[in-house]
Amino acid sequence: MRLFVAVVPPEEVLDHLDLVLASVRGAPAGAHSAVRWSARETWHLTAAFFGEVADGLVPTLTEGLSAAAAGSGPYDLRLRGAGVFAHRTLWVGVAGDVESQRAVSLGARSVGEQLDLRPDDRVRDRPHLTIGRVRPGARPPGRRATRRGGTAGPDAAGRAAPEDDVAGSLVRALAVYEGPTWRVDRAFLVESTPGAGRAGGPLYRTVVDLPFEG
């Protein structure tokens, strides 16, 4: 099973983000086709990623995560701002009690390390919700290709790759975004099946609820 731990915002928070994204998916014109937008049902904050976990280890992993979650207390978060990773991955950031979110992440990763699971090679100190990925070679509206072939990245003159322009436009449009505050009182252990979801995206299934009881 391909597993990770996630914090999932409630529906009213996702509704708010969905409404705002509806206004930018086509602005600038052409952004809709330039970006592969993440399906709403995949929106979450990843706390820890374990990769493939043998079925026989899942009960022990679940027990450890449940104990770690029980020692955590509820905290408040809100979605705010936006950014881009690796010139392509678009995300919405998080504000509020970010330190508590980081502590949940560290606790979950520690459980995985104790079981010798796949090390989580991504830094989780910047909680975020992925909203989409810029398609390679995508160009901003009204800009025609100036060269054929080649790979994404700065050209010989040092100019930014076209997908950087697309990402930058969208990040600027969402820079002032701020969503409603919600009380985070649980995380989830989630199974991910790549390619089985809507439009070829991942399909997520909750394995266990991890309430914060501290």
Buried (B, 14 or more C-beta within 10 A) or exposed (E): BBBBBBBBBEEEBBBBBEEBBEEBBEBBEBBEEBBBBBBBBBBBBBBBBBBEBEEEBBEEBBEBBBEBBEEBEBBEBBBBBBBBBEBBBBBBBBBBBBEBBBBBBBBBBEBBEEEEBBEBEEEBEEBBBBBBBBBEEBBBBEEEEEEEEEEBEEEEEEEEBBBBBBBBBBBEBBEEBEBEBBEBBBBBBBBBEEEEBEEEBBBBEEBBEBEBEE
